Protein backbone atom coordinates (compact mmCIF):
# COMPACT_ATOMS: atom_id res chain seq x y z
CA UNK A 1 0.00 0.00 0.00
CA UNK A 2 2.84 2.36 0.91
CA UNK A 3 4.53 1.65 -2.44
CA UNK A 4 1.34 2.57 -4.30
CA UNK A 5 1.06 5.83 -2.35
CA UNK A 6 4.69 6.66 -3.13
CA UNK A 7 4.12 5.95 -6.83
CA UNK A 8 1.01 8.14 -6.85
CA UNK A 9 2.89 10.98 -5.15
CA UNK A 10 5.75 10.66 -7.63
CA UNK A 11 3.30 10.72 -10.52
CA UNK A 12 1.59 13.81 -9.17
CA UNK A 13 4.93 15.51 -8.54
CA UNK A 14 6.24 14.72 -12.05
CA UNK A 15 2.96 15.81 -13.62
CA UNK A 16 3.02 19.09 -11.68
CA UNK A 17 6.63 19.72 -12.74
CA UNK A 18 5.82 19.02 -16.38
CA UNK A 19 2.90 21.45 -16.18
CA UNK A 20 4.91 24.30 -14.66
CA UNK A 21 4.60 27.30 -16.91
CA UNK A 22 7.87 28.86 -18.00
CA UNK A 23 8.76 32.28 -19.36
CA UNK A 24 11.96 33.95 -20.50
CA UNK A 25 12.22 37.74 -20.20
CA UNK A 26 13.90 39.28 -23.25
CA UNK A 27 14.50 43.03 -23.23
CA UNK A 28 15.11 45.03 -26.40
CA UNK A 29 16.82 48.27 -27.42
CA UNK A 30 19.68 48.40 -24.92
CA UNK A 31 21.44 50.28 -23.50
CA UNK A 32 18.25 52.28 -22.74
CA UNK A 33 15.10 53.54 -24.46
CA UNK A 34 15.40 57.12 -23.25
CA UNK A 35 12.54 59.02 -24.97
CA UNK A 36 14.77 62.07 -25.36
CA UNK A 37 16.53 61.98 -22.00
CA UNK A 38 20.20 61.63 -22.89
CA UNK A 39 21.61 62.26 -19.43
CA UNK A 40 24.20 59.92 -17.96
CA UNK A 41 22.49 59.82 -14.56
CA UNK A 42 19.16 58.86 -16.14
CA UNK A 43 20.67 55.97 -18.11
CA UNK A 44 22.65 54.54 -15.23
CA UNK A 45 19.84 54.80 -12.68
CA UNK A 46 17.28 53.30 -15.07
CA UNK A 47 19.59 50.39 -15.84
CA UNK A 48 20.36 49.83 -12.17
CA UNK A 49 16.68 49.85 -11.20
CA UNK A 50 15.71 47.47 -14.00
CA UNK A 51 18.50 45.02 -13.13
CA UNK A 52 17.82 45.25 -9.39
CA UNK A 53 14.20 44.30 -10.00
CA UNK A 54 15.13 41.40 -12.27
CA UNK A 55 17.63 40.10 -9.73
CA UNK A 56 15.19 40.47 -6.87
CA UNK A 57 12.74 38.18 -8.67
CA UNK A 58 15.41 35.70 -9.77
CA UNK A 59 15.03 36.47 -13.47
CA UNK A 60 17.99 35.74 -15.75
CA UNK A 61 17.04 38.02 -18.63
CA UNK A 62 18.74 38.68 -21.94
CA UNK A 63 19.07 42.21 -23.28
CA UNK A 64 19.31 42.90 -27.01
CA UNK A 65 21.68 45.70 -27.94
CA UNK A 66 21.49 48.46 -30.53
CA UNK A 67 25.18 49.36 -30.51
CA UNK A 68 24.59 52.52 -32.53
CA UNK A 69 23.33 54.13 -29.31
CA UNK A 70 26.79 53.72 -27.83
CA UNK A 71 28.54 56.12 -30.22
CA UNK A 72 28.63 59.91 -30.25
CA UNK A 73 28.42 62.02 -33.43
CA UNK A 74 32.17 61.59 -33.95
CA UNK A 75 31.97 57.81 -33.76
CA UNK A 76 33.52 57.62 -30.30
CA UNK A 77 32.19 55.32 -27.58
CA UNK A 78 30.09 57.07 -24.94
CA UNK A 79 31.54 55.68 -21.69
CA UNK A 80 28.31 55.59 -19.67
CA UNK A 81 26.50 53.71 -22.45
CA UNK A 82 29.16 51.03 -22.33
CA UNK A 83 28.90 51.03 -18.53
CA UNK A 84 25.16 50.36 -18.79
CA UNK A 85 25.82 47.26 -20.86
CA UNK A 86 28.53 46.02 -18.54
CA UNK A 87 26.12 46.37 -15.62
CA UNK A 88 24.01 43.63 -17.25
CA UNK A 89 26.93 41.22 -17.36
CA UNK A 90 28.16 42.04 -13.86
CA UNK A 91 24.88 40.75 -12.39
CA UNK A 92 24.79 37.60 -14.52
CA UNK A 93 22.43 38.62 -17.33
CA UNK A 94 23.09 37.90 -21.00
CA UNK A 95 23.33 40.12 -24.09
CA UNK A 96 22.34 39.61 -27.72
CA UNK A 97 22.56 41.45 -31.03
CA UNK A 98 19.69 43.71 -32.16
CA UNK A 99 21.68 45.31 -35.04
CA UNK A 100 23.61 48.56 -35.04
CA UNK A 101 20.81 51.01 -35.89
CA UNK A 102 17.58 49.01 -35.61
CA UNK A 103 16.98 49.05 -39.37
CA UNK A 104 13.81 47.47 -40.72
CA UNK A 105 14.57 44.34 -42.78
CA UNK A 106 11.41 44.97 -44.82
CA UNK A 107 12.83 48.25 -46.11
CA UNK A 108 16.60 47.71 -46.06
CA UNK A 109 18.97 46.32 -48.68
CA UNK A 110 20.13 42.84 -47.68
CA UNK A 111 23.84 43.69 -47.76
CA UNK A 112 23.33 46.85 -45.70
CA UNK A 113 21.18 45.00 -43.17
CA UNK A 114 23.67 42.18 -42.70
CA UNK A 115 26.53 44.67 -42.41
CA UNK A 116 24.54 46.32 -39.60
CA UNK A 117 24.43 42.97 -37.81
CA UNK A 118 28.21 42.60 -37.99
CA UNK A 119 28.83 46.26 -37.10
CA UNK A 120 26.40 45.89 -34.21
CA UNK A 121 28.27 43.09 -32.50
CA UNK A 122 31.70 44.62 -31.86
CA UNK A 123 31.28 46.16 -28.40
CA UNK A 124 28.87 43.48 -27.23
CA UNK A 125 31.27 40.71 -28.20
CA UNK A 126 34.16 42.37 -26.38
CA UNK A 127 32.11 42.78 -23.21
CA UNK A 128 30.83 39.22 -23.36
CA UNK A 129 34.37 37.90 -23.87
CA UNK A 130 35.44 39.82 -20.76
CA UNK A 131 32.88 37.81 -18.80
CA UNK A 132 33.76 34.56 -20.61
CA UNK A 133 30.53 34.47 -22.53
CA UNK A 134 29.78 34.14 -26.24
CA UNK A 135 27.45 36.21 -28.39
CA UNK A 136 24.82 33.69 -29.44
CA UNK A 137 21.44 35.33 -30.03
CA UNK A 138 19.97 37.69 -32.61
CA UNK A 139 16.66 39.55 -32.35
CA UNK A 140 15.09 41.01 -35.53
CA UNK A 141 14.14 44.69 -35.18
CA UNK A 142 10.34 45.06 -35.42
CA UNK A 143 10.25 41.22 -35.50
CA UNK A 144 10.53 41.50 -39.29
CA UNK A 145 12.15 38.25 -40.45
CA UNK A 146 11.54 38.58 -44.18
CA UNK A 147 8.44 39.25 -46.26
CA UNK A 148 9.03 36.23 -48.51
CA UNK A 149 10.41 32.77 -47.93
CA UNK A 150 13.41 33.53 -50.12
CA UNK A 151 14.32 36.68 -48.20
CA UNK A 152 13.73 35.05 -44.82
CA UNK A 153 15.82 32.04 -45.82
CA UNK A 154 18.68 34.26 -47.02
CA UNK A 155 18.84 36.00 -43.66
CA UNK A 156 18.47 32.73 -41.75
CA UNK A 157 21.45 31.28 -43.66
CA UNK A 158 23.51 34.41 -42.96
CA UNK A 159 22.73 34.20 -39.23
CA UNK A 160 23.54 30.50 -39.11
CA UNK A 161 26.84 31.06 -40.91
CA UNK A 162 27.70 33.71 -38.32
CA UNK A 163 26.79 31.39 -35.43
CA UNK A 164 23.63 33.22 -34.38
CA UNK A 165 20.47 31.66 -32.99
CA UNK A 166 17.28 33.64 -33.65
CA UNK A 167 15.53 34.81 -30.48
CA UNK A 168 11.80 34.36 -31.13
CA UNK A 169 8.97 36.12 -29.28
CA UNK A 170 5.77 34.38 -28.28
CA UNK A 171 4.25 37.04 -25.98
CA UNK A 172 4.27 40.08 -28.24
CA UNK A 173 2.74 43.30 -26.95
CA UNK A 174 2.70 47.10 -27.15
CA UNK A 175 4.70 47.90 -24.03
CA UNK A 176 6.47 50.61 -26.05
CA UNK A 177 3.21 52.57 -26.40
CA UNK A 178 2.67 52.44 -22.65
CA UNK A 179 6.33 53.40 -22.15
CA UNK A 180 6.03 56.45 -24.40
CA UNK A 181 2.85 57.60 -22.64
CA UNK A 182 4.49 57.01 -19.26
CA UNK A 183 7.63 58.98 -20.14
CA UNK A 184 5.68 61.93 -21.51
CA UNK A 185 3.41 61.99 -18.47
CA UNK A 186 6.36 61.90 -16.07
CA UNK A 187 7.99 64.75 -18.00
CA UNK A 188 4.85 66.82 -17.34
CA UNK A 189 5.05 65.99 -13.64
CA UNK A 190 1.68 64.23 -13.52
CA UNK A 191 2.55 61.41 -11.13
CA UNK A 192 -1.05 60.31 -10.60
CA UNK A 193 -1.62 59.80 -14.30
CA UNK A 194 1.75 58.05 -14.63
CA UNK A 195 0.68 55.65 -11.88
CA UNK A 196 -2.58 54.98 -13.71
CA UNK A 197 -0.64 54.16 -16.88
CA UNK A 198 1.61 51.78 -14.93
CA UNK A 199 -1.34 50.01 -13.36
CA UNK A 200 -3.10 49.69 -16.71
CA UNK A 201 0.14 48.32 -18.16
CA UNK A 202 0.20 45.42 -15.70
CA UNK A 203 -3.49 44.66 -16.36
CA UNK A 204 -2.88 44.75 -20.10
CA UNK A 205 0.17 42.50 -19.84
CA UNK A 206 -1.75 39.96 -17.79
CA UNK A 207 -4.48 39.93 -20.43
CA UNK A 208 -1.79 39.34 -23.07
CA UNK A 209 -0.31 36.46 -21.09
CA UNK A 210 -3.70 34.80 -20.72
CA UNK A 211 -4.42 35.33 -24.42
CA UNK A 212 -1.18 33.62 -25.49
CA UNK A 213 -1.79 30.83 -22.99
CA UNK A 214 -5.08 30.20 -24.80
CA UNK A 215 -3.28 30.26 -28.15
CA UNK A 216 -0.63 27.86 -26.84
CA UNK A 217 -3.32 25.41 -25.73
CA UNK A 218 -5.08 25.71 -29.09
CA UNK A 219 -1.86 25.14 -31.04
CA UNK A 220 -0.07 22.54 -28.94
CA UNK A 221 -2.56 21.25 -26.40
CA UNK A 222 -0.27 22.43 -23.60
CA UNK A 223 1.57 25.42 -22.21
CA UNK A 224 4.81 25.96 -24.10
CA UNK A 225 7.80 27.83 -22.65
CA UNK A 226 7.01 31.44 -23.51
CA UNK A 227 9.39 34.21 -24.58
CA UNK A 228 8.34 37.69 -23.48
CA UNK A 229 9.41 40.84 -25.32
CA UNK A 230 9.65 44.13 -23.41
CA UNK A 231 11.92 47.16 -23.79
CA UNK A 232 14.58 48.83 -21.63
CA UNK A 233 12.35 51.77 -20.68
CA UNK A 234 11.62 53.78 -17.54
CA UNK A 235 8.20 52.11 -17.39
CA UNK A 236 9.73 48.65 -17.18
CA UNK A 237 12.39 49.78 -14.73
CA UNK A 238 9.64 51.11 -12.44
CA UNK A 239 7.23 48.18 -12.91
CA UNK A 240 9.48 45.17 -13.47
CA UNK A 241 8.78 43.75 -10.00
CA UNK A 242 5.01 44.11 -10.44
CA UNK A 243 5.30 42.54 -13.89
CA UNK A 244 7.25 39.60 -12.46
CA UNK A 245 4.75 39.21 -9.63
CA UNK A 246 1.94 39.03 -12.17
CA UNK A 247 3.71 36.13 -13.87
CA UNK A 248 4.30 34.43 -10.52
CA UNK A 249 0.63 34.81 -9.63
CA UNK A 250 -0.20 33.00 -12.87
CA UNK A 251 2.08 30.08 -12.04
CA UNK A 252 5.21 30.92 -14.05
CA UNK A 253 8.82 29.95 -13.47
CA UNK A 254 11.48 32.26 -14.90
CA UNK A 255 14.00 30.60 -17.22
CA UNK A 256 16.84 31.62 -19.50
CA UNK A 257 16.52 31.80 -23.27
CA UNK A 258 18.35 28.55 -23.98
CA UNK A 259 16.00 26.70 -21.63
CA UNK A 260 12.93 28.26 -23.24
CA UNK A 261 14.13 27.40 -26.75
CA UNK A 262 14.69 23.75 -25.76
CA UNK A 263 10.89 23.42 -25.88
CA UNK A 264 10.06 21.37 -29.00
CA UNK A 265 7.39 23.94 -29.93
CA UNK A 266 10.15 26.16 -31.30
CA UNK A 267 10.90 23.53 -33.95
CA UNK A 268 7.46 24.10 -35.48
CA UNK A 269 7.91 24.97 -39.19
CA UNK A 270 7.12 28.45 -40.48
CA UNK A 271 5.87 28.39 -44.05
CA UNK A 272 3.83 31.60 -44.19
CA UNK A 273 5.63 34.91 -44.65
CA UNK A 274 4.69 38.57 -44.86
CA UNK A 275 5.73 42.07 -43.87
CA UNK A 276 4.27 41.68 -40.40
CA UNK A 277 6.12 41.64 -37.08
CA UNK A 278 4.14 39.20 -34.96
CA UNK A 279 4.39 36.55 -32.26
CA UNK A 280 5.90 33.21 -33.27
CA UNK A 281 2.69 31.58 -32.06
CA UNK A 282 0.86 33.63 -34.69
CA UNK A 283 3.46 32.66 -37.32
CA UNK A 284 3.00 28.99 -36.52
CA UNK A 285 -0.77 29.38 -36.58
CA UNK A 286 -0.73 31.10 -39.99
CA UNK A 287 1.62 28.42 -41.29
CA UNK A 288 -0.89 25.78 -40.21
CA UNK A 289 -3.73 27.54 -41.99
CA UNK A 290 -5.45 29.11 -38.98
CA UNK A 291 -7.97 31.79 -39.95
CA UNK A 292 -9.45 34.95 -38.44
CA UNK A 293 -11.42 33.39 -35.59
CA UNK A 294 -8.29 31.81 -34.18
CA UNK A 295 -6.75 35.24 -33.55
CA UNK A 296 -9.80 36.87 -31.94
CA UNK A 297 -9.53 38.25 -28.43
CA UNK A 298 -6.04 39.73 -28.63
CA UNK A 299 -6.07 42.51 -25.97
CA UNK A 300 -5.81 46.08 -27.23
CA UNK A 301 -3.94 49.00 -25.71
CA UNK A 302 -6.40 51.38 -24.00
CA UNK A 303 -7.26 54.41 -26.13
CA UNK A 304 -6.22 56.89 -23.45
CA UNK A 305 -2.72 55.36 -23.39
CA UNK A 306 -2.46 55.51 -27.19
CA UNK A 307 -3.52 59.18 -27.12
CA UNK A 308 -0.99 60.05 -24.41
CA UNK A 309 1.81 58.33 -26.32
CA UNK A 310 1.40 60.55 -29.39
C-alpha positions, 0 to 999 in steps of 0.5 A: 500500500505504501509503495502505491502511495509513493508511486502516486505521489511521484506521478503527481509531482512529475505531472506538476513539474511538467505542467509548470509554466515557463517564461523567458524575459527578453529586453530590447533596445539596450542600453536604454530607451530614453525618450529624449533623455540623454543624461548619464544619470538617467541611463545609469539609474534606469539600468540599475533599477531594472536590473535590481528588480530582475535580480530580486525576482530571480530572473535571468534576462537577456538584453538585445543591444542596438550598438549605434546608441553607444557612439557619439556624433564623432563615432567615439564610444560614450563611456556611460552607455558602455557602462550600462551594458557592462552592468548587465553582465556584472549581475549575470544577465546575457546580451544579444545582437539587435543590429547597429541602428535598428533598421527594418529588414522589410525596407533595407537592402540585404547587404546593408542589413547584414553589415549592420548585424556585424557592425552591431556586435563589436562592443557586445562581443568584447564585453561578453568575452570579458565575462567569458561568454559568447554572443549567441542570439539575434533579435530582428528589429520590429520582428521582421524576419523577411516578407518572402520565404526567399528573403527570410531564408537568405537572412536565416542562412547568414545568421547560421553562418555567423553562429547566431540563434534567432531569439523568437517572441511568443508574448508580443505586446505594445509595451512601447506605447505604454512606455512612451505615454508614461515617459511623456506623463512623467515629463509633465510631472503628472505622477497620478496619471503616470501611476494609472498608466503603470497600473493599466500596463500590468493589467494589459500584460496579464491579459496578453499572457492569458491570451497567449496561454489560450493560443498555446493550448489551441496550437499545442494542447499544452503550455509551451515555454514562452518568450516575453518581449519588453523594452529597456524603458523607464516604465519597465524599470519602475514596474518590473517587479510588479510585472514579475509578480503578475507572472508568478501569480499566474504560475510561471517559473522564470527561465533563460533563453536557452532553456525556453528554446529547448521546448520542442514547440520552437521547432514548429515549421514556419511556411507563411511569410509577410511584412508583419512583425508578430508573435511566433505563435501567430506565425505557426498558426498562420503556417498551419492555416489558422484563420481569423477566428483563431486570432480573436480576443487579442487585448488592445492597448487602451485608447487613453494610453495611445492618445498620451503616447502621441 
